[in-house]
Amino acid sequence: MILPIVAYGDPVLKKKAKPITKDYPKLPALIDNMFETMYGANGLGLAAPQIGLSIRMFLVDTSPFANDKEFTEEEQAVFKDFKKVFINAEILESTGDEWAFNEGCLSIPGITEDVFRESTITIKYQDENFKEYTETYDGIIARVIQHEYDHIEGVLFTDKLSSLKKRILKGRLANISKGKCDADYRMRFPAVSKKR
């Protein structure tokens, strides 16, 4: 089932999300719905707060990068098979030089900006069966994970921009929260009146 994606301005996107346990209600169905929602919106990742749930869960599938000629064949091969669910994740360390990459977000349609992030992360998380892992990632995969991880920490990519960039985008962001934006997927807008 495709769920509406919560737009910029909704308080759930600014909250630090809560951990969950194995007995979280209907978790397998929720994960399936989140993947379906992400694919329906052509996303690479989706975090639970983006569908209105303040829980520490996000998913990533980098296969859309597998055909991007900007990357080496080795990178493309890694992207093709990288599909994971991250539950109760905690980034233990981020290292390496910060580098810029143009990022967008399903909750902020129509806006992309260069965001600086460190190149390597070590992350502890549980998968959909609550098996625990500690893994290190770098490059694009580290970046996609950091972007989704920020969501469960209540941080958006626009929070990482310079104050000048934020001022320039202020009006466009306000319009998104009012539903004045183009998105070819279902969204829920915080500033749209419920009275109809």
JOMOUR-V578693 format. One record per residue. N is the residue number from 1. SS is DSSP state (@ for helix, = for strand, . for the rest). PSI is psi in degrees with one decimal (* if undefined). BURIAL is 1 if it has 16 or more other ideal C-beta (glycine too) atoms within 10 Angstrom, else 0. Layout:
# JOMOUR-V578693
N | SS | PSI | BURIAL
N | SS | PSI | BURIAL
This chain:
# JOMOUR-V578693
1 | . | 129.3 | 0
2 | . | 125.6 | 0
3 | . | 151.6 | 1
4 | . | 141.0 | 0
5 | = | 131.7 | 1
6 | = | 131.0 | 1
7 | . | 159.6 | 1
8 | . | 137.4 | 1
9 | . | -16.8 | 1
10 | . | 131.1 | 1
11 | @ | -27.5 | 0
12 | @ | -27.0 | 1
13 | @ | -12.4 | 1
14 | @ | 2.2 | 0
15 | . | 143.8 | 0
16 | . | 123.5 | 0
17 | . | 156.4 | 1
18 | = | 145.7 | 0
19 | . | 158.0 | 0
20 | . | 164.4 | 1
21 | . | 170.9 | 0
22 | . | -32.3 | 0
23 | . | 17.8 | 0
24 | . | 130.6 | 0
25 | . | 131.5 | 0
26 | . | 41.1 | 0
27 | @ | -45.6 | 1
28 | @ | -40.1 | 0
29 | @ | -39.5 | 0
30 | @ | -44.7 | 1
31 | @ | -45.4 | 1
32 | @ | -45.4 | 0
33 | @ | -37.0 | 0
34 | @ | -42.6 | 1
35 | @ | -44.8 | 1
36 | @ | -41.0 | 0
37 | @ | -44.6 | 1
38 | @ | -46.5 | 1
39 | @ | -36.5 | 0
40 | @ | -24.7 | 0
41 | . | 8.1 | 1
42 | . | 41.4 | 0
43 | . | 164.0 | 1
44 | . | -17.0 | 1
45 | = | 157.8 | 1
46 | = | 131.8 | 1
47 | = | 148.9 | 1
48 | @ | -39.6 | 1
49 | @ | -26.5 | 1
50 | @ | -12.2 | 1
51 | @ | 17.4 | 1
52 | . | 8.4 | 0
53 | . | 118.3 | 1
54 | . | 65.8 | 1
55 | = | 155.2 | 1
56 | . | 76.1 | 1
57 | = | 136.7 | 1
58 | = | 160.9 | 1
59 | = | 155.8 | 1
60 | = | 138.5 | 1
61 | = | 108.4 | 1
62 | . | 10.5 | 1
63 | @ | -29.3 | 0
64 | @ | -26.3 | 0
65 | @ | -10.7 | 1
66 | @ | -20.6 | 0
67 | @ | 9.7 | 0
68 | . | 114.8 | 0
69 | . | -9.2 | 0
70 | . | -21.3 | 0
71 | . | 157.4 | 1
72 | . | 163.9 | 0
73 | @ | -37.0 | 0
74 | @ | -46.5 | 0
75 | @ | -45.4 | 1
76 | @ | -39.9 | 1
77 | @ | -39.0 | 0
78 | @ | -44.2 | 1
79 | @ | -36.9 | 1
80 | @ | -36.4 | 0
81 | . | 10.9 | 0
82 | . | 99.6 | 1
83 | = | 117.6 | 0
84 | = | 153.8 | 1
85 | = | 131.5 | 1
86 | = | 117.6 | 1
87 | = | 137.7 | 1
88 | = | 40.4 | 1
89 | = | 150.2 | 1
90 | = | 118.6 | 0
91 | = | 118.7 | 1
92 | = | -31.7 | 0
93 | = | 139.8 | 0
94 | = | 131.0 | 1
95 | = | 177.3 | 0
96 | = | 172.6 | 0
97 | = | 142.0 | 0
98 | = | 138.4 | 0
99 | = | 152.2 | 0
100 | = | 143.9 | 0
101 | = | 143.0 | 0
102 | = | 115.7 | 0
103 | = | 149.1 | 1
104 | = | 178.9 | 1
105 | = | 137.3 | 1
106 | . | -25.4 | 1
107 | . | -9.5 | 1
108 | = | 66.9 | 1
109 | = | 142.7 | 1
110 | = | -1.3 | 0
111 | = | 125.6 | 1
112 | = | 145.0 | 0
113 | = | 155.9 | 1
114 | = | 127.6 | 0
115 | = | 134.6 | 1
116 | = | 129.3 | 0
117 | = | 155.2 | 1
118 | = | 153.3 | 1
119 | = | -22.2 | 1
120 | = | 137.0 | 0
121 | = | 151.3 | 1
122 | = | 126.3 | 0
123 | = | 138.7 | 1
124 | = | 133.1 | 0
125 | = | 170.8 | 1
126 | = | 146.8 | 1
127 | . | -172.0 | 0
128 | . | -16.2 | 1
129 | . | 8.8 | 0
130 | . | 25.0 | 0
131 | . | 135.7 | 0
132 | = | 141.5 | 0
133 | = | 151.1 | 0
134 | = | 118.0 | 0
135 | = | 155.8 | 0
136 | = | 134.2 | 0
137 | = | 154.6 | 1
138 | = | 176.0 | 0
139 | @ | -142.1 | 1
140 | @ | -41.0 | 1
141 | @ | -42.7 | 1
142 | @ | -39.5 | 1
143 | @ | -46.3 | 1
144 | @ | -42.5 | 1
145 | @ | -44.6 | 1
146 | @ | -39.6 | 1
147 | @ | -46.8 | 1
148 | @ | -38.2 | 1
149 | @ | -40.7 | 1
150 | @ | -38.8 | 1
151 | @ | -40.4 | 1
152 | @ | -10.0 | 1
153 | . | 0.4 | 1
154 | . | 26.4 | 1
155 | . | 137.1 | 1
156 | . | 159.1 | 1
157 | @ | -28.1 | 1
158 | @ | -22.5 | 1
159 | @ | -19.2 | 0
160 | @ | 1.6 | 1
161 | . | 163.2 | 1
162 | . | 159.0 | 0
163 | @ | -30.9 | 0
164 | @ | -48.9 | 0
165 | @ | -41.6 | 0
166 | @ | -41.4 | 0
167 | @ | -41.5 | 0
168 | @ | -38.1 | 0
169 | @ | -9.1 | 1
170 | @ | -48.8 | 0
171 | @ | -42.7 | 0
172 | @ | -39.3 | 0
173 | @ | -40.8 | 1
174 | @ | -39.9 | 0
175 | @ | -38.8 | 1
176 | @ | -44.4 | 1
177 | @ | -20.9 | 1
178 | . | 1.0 | 0
179 | . | 7.9 | 0
180 | . | 76.6 | 0
181 | . | 164.7 | 1
182 | . | 116.6 | 0
183 | . | 134.1 | 1
184 | . | 33.9 | 0
185 | . | 163.2 | 1
186 | . | 135.9 | 0
187 | = | 160.2 | 1
188 | = | 122.0 | 1
189 | . | 127.1 | 1
190 | . | -32.6 | 1
191 | . | 12.7 | 0
192 | . | 125.5 | 0
193 | . | 136.5 | 0
194 | . | -16.3 | 0
195 | . | 118.4 | 0
196 | . | * | 0
